Amino acid sequence: MSDDDPNYEWPSIPSNPLGANMGGDLDRSAIAIAIVFGAVIICGLMAASLVYRQRDGFLFALGAATAAWFAGHAMLFDMPKVYGVLIVIAALMAGASTFALVN
């Protein structure tokens, strides 16, 4: 077999069962899912605020999206305290947007 031929070997299968090491890829996947669904919720709040012409609700949702965006950078640069504060700010602003939309 030369270097130009493709390698047709089976991929290696890990010997430990799924979930034995609760770390690494599973944690990253859980964080990614939480971020995506959080973004969907915030975008839904922004869209609903636009439809019902609630300027305050839109601005709160925009602030929540901005705080969540900065929280992603804080997570990328490994700053857990800043990440936690920004997530709390994003959650409070999303709550304020929901309150403004309902009233």
C-alpha positions, 0 to 999 in steps of 0.5 A: 500500500502506498501513501497515495492510497486511502486508508480503509480501516475501521474507526476505533471504538472506545472500550468504556461505556457511554457516560463513564467519563462525564466530561469533555465532549458531553459537557461541551455539547450540553453547553452548546445546546443551552446556548443555542436554545437560549439564543432561540428564546432571546430571538423569540422575545425580540421578534415578539416585541417587534410584532407587538410594538413593545420598544422596552421589551425589544431593548431588554431582549437586545440587552440579554442577547448582548450579555449572552454574547459577551458571556460566550467570550468570557467562557472562551477566555476561561473567566467563570466568574464573569461568565456567571455574572453575564448569564445572570444579567442575561436572564434578568434582562430576558425576564424583564423583556417577558414582563414588558411584553406581557404588560 
